[in-house]
Amino acid sequence: MHQEIRAVLLDKSTARRLGAKAGSAGLMLERRYMDARDELVELAVSVHPADRFTYRESFRRDWQVST
């Protein structure tokens, strides 16, 4: 999966659907899901008002080493 997050200004139509002010800040997420041949199988685009979006990542290292 490839993901892009970018800042946008909400247009009038999108802002109305989201219950936000036109021209206010938002975040657009674009996710591209790829198959084993790296071909696109699904594209998801979502837009969020900036004050209603949180992004969190957690990573855990696998300390077992193969020899």
Phi and psi in degrees as GROMACS dihedral restraints (atoms count N, CA, C in turn):
[ dihedral_restraints ]
;  ai    aj    ak    al  type     phi  dphi    fc
    3     4     5     6     1  -112.2    20    10
    4     5     6     7     1   135.1    20    10
    6     7     8     9     1  -130.6    20    10
    7     8     9    10     1   135.5    20    10
    9    10    11    12     1  -121.1    20    10
   10    11    12    13     1   137.6    20    10
   12    13    14    15     1  -124.4    20    10
   13    14    15    16     1   127.0    20    10
   15    16    17    18     1  -140.6    20    10
   16    17    18    19     1   151.8    20    10
   18    19    20    21     1   -76.7    20    10
   19    20    21    22     1   140.7    20    10
   21    22    23    24     1  -140.3    20    10
   22    23    24    25     1   163.4    20    10
   24    25    26    27     1  -102.0    20    10
   25    26    27    28     1   131.0    20    10
   27    28    29    30     1   -73.2    20    10
   28    29    30    31     1   124.0    20    10
   30    31    32    33     1   -74.0    20    10
   31    32    33    34     1   170.4    20    10
   33    34    35    36     1   -58.1    20    10
   34    35    36    37     1   -46.8    20    10
   36    37    38    39     1   -64.8    20    10
   37    38    39    40     1   -47.4    20    10
   39    40    41    42     1   -65.0    20    10
   40    41    42    43     1   -43.7    20    10
   42    43    44    45     1   -60.0    20    10
   43    44    45    46     1   -42.0    20    10
   45    46    47    48     1   -61.4    20    10
   46    47    48    49     1   -45.4    20    10
   48    49    50    51     1   -65.2    20    10
   49    50    51    52     1   -29.3    20    10
   51    52    53    54     1   -93.5    20    10
   52    53    54    55     1    -3.7    20    10
   54    55    56    57     1    68.4    20    10
   55    56    57    58     1    37.5    20    10
   57    58    59    60     1  -123.8    20    10
   58    59    60    61     1   173.4    20    10
   60    61    62    63     1   -85.5    20    10
   61    62    63    64     1   135.8    20    10
   63    64    65    66     1   -59.2    20    10
   64    65    66    67     1   138.0    20    10
   66    67    68    69     1    85.3    20    10
   67    68    69    70     1    -3.8    20    10
   69    70    71    72     1   -80.1    20    10
   70    71    72    73     1   166.0    20    10
   72    73    74    75     1   -73.3    20    10
   73    74    75    76     1   143.8    20    10
   75    76    77    78     1  -145.1    20    10
   76    77    78    79     1   173.3    20    10
   78    79    80    81     1  -126.4    20    10
   79    80    81    82     1   133.0    20    10
   81    82    83    84     1  -109.0    20    10
   82    83    84    85     1   128.6    20    10
   84    85    86    87     1  -109.7    20    10
   85    86    87    88     1   131.9    20    10
   87    88    89    90     1  -124.3    20    10
   88    89    90    91     1   119.8    20    10
   90    91    92    93     1  -116.6    20    10
   91    92    93    94     1   129.7    20    10
   93    94    95    96     1  -116.1    20    10
   94    95    96    97     1   117.1    20    10
   96    97    98    99     1   -96.4    20    10
   97    98    99   100     1   126.2    20    10
   99   100   101   102     1  -113.3    20    10
  100   101   102   103     1   153.2    20    10
  102   103   104   105     1   -92.6    20    10
  103   104   105   106     1  -173.8    20    10
  105   106   107   108     1   -62.8    20    10
  106   107   108   109     1   -23.3    20    10
  108   109   110   111     1   -92.6    20    10
  109   110   111   112     1    10.0    20    10
  111   112   113   114     1    63.7    20    10
  112   113   114   115     1    32.2    20    10
  114   115   116   117     1  -100.5    20    10
  115   116   117   118     1   142.0    20    10
  117   118   119   120     1   -65.4    20    10
  118   119   120   121     1   126.9    20    10
  120   121   122   123     1  -115.8    20    10
  121   122   123   124     1   -20.7    20    10
  123   124   125   126     1  -156.5    20    10
  124   125   126   127     1   142.2    20    10
  126   127   128   129     1  -126.3    20    10
  127   128   129   130     1   127.6    20    10
  129   130   131   132     1  -123.8    20    10
  130   131   132   133     1   128.0    20    10
  132   133   134   135     1  -124.0    20    10
  133   134   135   136     1   128.2    20    10
  135   136   137   138     1  -136.1    20    10
  136   137   138   139     1   149.4    20    10
  138   139   140   141     1  -125.4    20    10
  139   140   141   142     1   135.8    20    10
  141   142   143   144     1  -130.6    20    10
  142   143   144   145     1   139.7    20    10
  144   145   146   147     1   -59.8    20    10
  145   146   147   148     1   143.1    20    10
  147   148   149   150     1   -58.5    20    10
  148   149   150   151     1   -32.9    20    10
  150   151   152   153     1   -82.3    20    10
  151   152   153   154     1     0.9    20    10
  153   154   155   156     1  -126.1    20    10
  154   155   156   157     1    37.4    20    10
  156   157   158   159     1  -138.7    20    10
  157   158   159   160     1   133.0    20    10
  159   160   161   162     1  -133.3    20    10
  160   161   162   163     1   137.3    20    10
  162   163   164   165     1  -120.8    20    10
  163   164   165   166     1   128.0    20    10
  165   166   167   168     1  -137.0    20    10
  166   167   168   169     1   138.1    20    10
  168   169   170   171     1  -127.3    20    10
  169   170   171   172     1   144.2    20    10
  171   172   173   174     1  -130.6    20    10
  172   173   174   175     1   138.1    20    10
  174   175   176   177     1  -125.5    20    10
  175   176   177   178     1   143.6    20    10
  177   178   179   180     1  -130.4    20    10
  178   179   180   181     1   127.9    20    10
  180   181   182   183     1   -86.1    20    10
  181   182   183   184     1   135.5    20    10
  183   184   185   186     1   -88.9    20    10
  184   185   186   187     1   110.6    20    10
  186   187   188   189     1   -82.7    20    10
  187   188   189   190     1    -5.4    20    10
  189   190   191   192     1   -76.9    20    10
  190   191   192   193     1   130.6    20    10
  192   193   194   195     1  -111.6    20    10
  193   194   195   196     1   128.6    20    10
  195   196   197   198     1   -84.4    20    10
  196   197   198   199     1   143.3    20    10
